[in-house]
Amino acid sequence: MSITDISKLSWNDYKKDTFASVISKGQKGKGKTMAAGLQKYIDIKKLRQHPKNVRKSYDGIEELAASVRENGILQNLTVVPDPATDGYYLVVIGNRRLLAAREAGLDKVPCRVEENMGEGEQIATMLLENMQRKNLNLIEESKGVQMTLDLGFDIDELSKKTGLSKKSLKERKKIADLDLDYSEVPEETMKQITIADMEKLAGVRDEEARQEILKTVGSDDFAYNITKQVNKERCELWKNCMKGLLKGKAEEVFQSLAYGEYEESDYYYESDREKKFPEFDDDHRYVYYFNNATMMILYSINKADDTAEADAELEEEDDSAYVKVLEERKQKQKRAEARSEEERTLLAMRKNYMMSKTEQKSLPYNRLLYWVTYCWVGSEDIDDELYAELIGKTEEELEVYDFNALDAARDAEFDPVNVIKLIYAALESRWHMSNLPCDFSGHFVDDFKAESWQTMYNFLEECGYKVSKREWAIVGGTSDLYEKDEEEDD
């Protein structure tokens, strides 16, 4: 029987080929009469699970074993001769039944031996049989799809055989192309991995980082780690581009300048990608500095007023003091960059959630009224740009400049999801929620700003957003982003 014939068999076709008619109840699958020339009983010790089977885990073996003890094996296993050991066989279809038969204590099981089935047909048969019965998790399906395509099948043919859409098959191929090692992912977590999880992970370019992030799949940190890494990669790309453009024209410095007469220009990653550099001339010295992950400062220093030599003399006079100040400056810079990166990561996560998950969950009408009133008490500010992005429109298409609590309450009954997004945009604008609740030096500020963050997250939780431990640590002041007062140790 060819792979094409096998893929066309229905469940009723399988039942016609069972041993139900020749197995006497109570014989427990031992010593039964066989239909000559079609099947034979094989010693269970001579049957091995197929090494190329993409399915690695099997559920419900104990329940199936109980059924086998009561009724025997009602459907034959499909096997092929094991090329590695004469007289032994590899199970192509029926690995789960084989495990149950061993658990039930059977000596022999009914098998159909396929003498002429090549390795390619064996792999395709196992894949199709498992996918048709929905026995594979997403990762196993992805590996199986890739193996089958490697055998020469195309997407159209595989779609017809498995019943999966072409889109689903292409999604699984993309997952296989990531070439990830899943050995450290728990079996239960493997069953819960979704297409959405893998699509997000595919957005990470760095292969080592991608593999490391995979270890957190299924946890609160998974989405955070992806967002943080994607932001980091985008910023690094922007930094490298800026460095390339300035090569030979300006030198990089670590910290902002403390000497000389100079002019400075800011270049923001998000908004100044097209901003042009000044005209470089010989009367000035140019240096640039990345003050955090999202902005570069370009300094134009008048050579006549440049006092770099004076700073060098100061360094020679008190080298130890200079080094200490420089080290403190570096540490503060690193902490500031970490806070900035965390800030942008959490903002991106909140915004992404509001753009997607709120489509599926709406607040009760009375809660909407509460929040719109809460947002507009004493303020009618709203982040028009953010709100436009959340609902997929341009600022020009919106008329929210005169929008107030009364309007929001009236519209809540007709368009609750967009009102939720409007409330969120108002919260972001009113309290500048993108700023971490700490002062300039990095010390936690336990005041209105922190309370505002808690207000924000209370609202998001009502919308279905799951606040991670990392976010609560930032809101509560226990995050390692914050500096501790030295006086506390005294």
Secondary structure, 3 states (H helix, E strand, C coil): CCHHHHHCCCHHHHHHCCCCCCCCCCCCCCCCCCCCCCCEEEEHHHEEECCCCCCCCCCCHHHHHHHHHHHCCCCCEEEEECCCCCCCEEEEECHHHHHHHHHHCCCEEEEEECCCCCHHHHHHHHHHHHHHCCCCCHHHHHHHHHHHHHCCCCHHHHHHHHCCCHHHHHHHHHHHHCCCCCCCCCHHHHHHCCHHHHHHHHCCCCHHHHHHHHCCCCCCHHHHHHHHHHHHHHHHHHHHHHHHHHCCCCEECCCCCCCCCEEEEEEECCCCCCCCCCCCCCCEEEEEEEEECCEEEEEEEEHHHCCHHHHHHHHHHCHHHHHHHHHHHHHHHHHHHHHHHHHHHHHHHHHHHHHHHHHCCCCCHHHHHHHHHHHHCCCCCCCHHHHHHHCCCCHHHCCCCCCCHHHHHHHHCCCHHHHHHHHHHHHHHHHCCCCCCECCCCCECCCHHHHHHHHHHHHHHHCCCCCCHHHHHHHHCCCCCCCCCHHHHC
